[in-house]
Amino acid sequence: LLLLAVPTVLVGWTFWFGLPIAEPVLEQMLVYGEPIDTSAIDLGSAHLLAMGASILIATVGIGLGALYYAPPLPYFFKRRFNPREAAERFGGLYTFLVHKWYFDELYDAVFVRPTLALARGLAAFDKYVIDGVVNGSASLTVIQSKLSGLFDMRGVDGLVNLTARFLYGVGDWGRTIQTGRLRNYVMFLAVALVGLFAGVFAWVRG
């Protein structure tokens, strides 16, 4: 319907055919629809040719079909024409009529195949370009999240855990010093005082 709508809209635009734009086109055809001053006899005779031609064409078609394909009747006619021989004799015309003037083939070549090709192209563009961009963005986001998680686990958490382990080690070492014996505390105090006096003496001498 869209393909039929385009020429329907453009049929009134006369500049496509090199005609004056300002002059009406379709309005000029209205004169053929106006009533004419004639008698009923003339009007009836005008339709006799069309009626007679249609009846003649239908009669010839039915008769040829009967001569070719109807079973033979003893008192009327016998089959005198062989369809195979007629098809071989009038090969081009027979093929042309069998294919119905190649209207379906022409319609398929002009409209169906280009439409399908366009649809395949749009589908490929959607699949490999649009979906590719979307899927690529998703993949980059996943990679970024994995790298961020790895840095958080190995870097930030690793540094925090290392600090904790160091403090735990210092605490364990300090706990070994706390023996609970008085003589050990006196010894540590004496060592500390000796160290303090040695430091003060060295500072005074220096």
C-alpha angles and dihedrals in degrees: 000000000000091000090052093046094059097062089039090060095041097046092088095052101095097184089078087071098040094256126137110281098214096055118089118246110180092038090063090064093060090080089072090060096054118107117262129215105243140119128266090246092060091048092052094048090053090064097045094080094052092044093047093046092051093048091047093050092047092048093049091048094049091046094050090047091051092048091051105035111014118099113257117266116211097221101033112036143329125225102274100164128065113211091210092054091047091050090051093046096047096032099151096043092043092051091045092053094042089055090049094243089311088277093141092048091048092048090049093050096044102038115007101048096043089048091050091046090051090048091051091049093050091046091051091048090050092046101044103027110028096030089039092056092046094046091044091053090049091050092049090049091051092048091048092050091049092050091047091050091047092050091047092049099041100030113030098025091040092055092047092048091047091053090048092050091049092051091046088053092050090048092050091049091049090048091058089059092056097082097154093231119126096216091057091053090049090050092050090048092050092049090049092050092048090050091048093050091046090052094048091047092050091048092049092047092047 
